[in-house]
Amino acid sequence: GAGDVTVVAADVVAVNGLGKRYGRVQALDDVCLEVRRGEIFGLLGQ
């Protein structure tokens, strides 16, 4: 899947339009998230 990843001077990570497909199965579609300075973020999957 394609998506844009941006690292901003204020230590913010932003992901916009993220997608992931496994064959014909769409696992993620147009996911957006932001991680701000001082935050701990975890994403688990299989």
N, C-alpha and C positions, 0 to 999 in steps of 0.2 A: 504494500500500500504506500501511497505517497502522502506526504504531509510536510508542513513547514515547521522548522524548529528555529526559535529565536532566543538568543541570550542577550538580555538587556543590561546596560551598565549598572542598574540597581540590583544585580544578581537575581533577576527573575528569568525563569525558563517558561516559555509559552509554546504550546503545541496546538496547531489549528488544522483541522481537516484531515486528521489521521484515519487511515483505514487499513484493515488487514483482512485478507481473504485466504481461505484454505480450500482450494479447488472451487467448487460452486457454493461453499458456505461462507457467508459474510460474517466474520467474527466481530469486527469493529467497523463502524461507518460514521465518518465525519465527527470524530472525537476531538474535543478541545479541552485543554487543561492548562493551568498556570501553577507554578511553584514559586512562592515568594521567599525572599531572604529569611533564613531562620526556620523555615518549615522543613519537616522530614516527610518525604513522600515515598510510598511503596506501591508497586503494582505487581500483582502476582497472577500467574496464569499457567496454563498447561498446553 
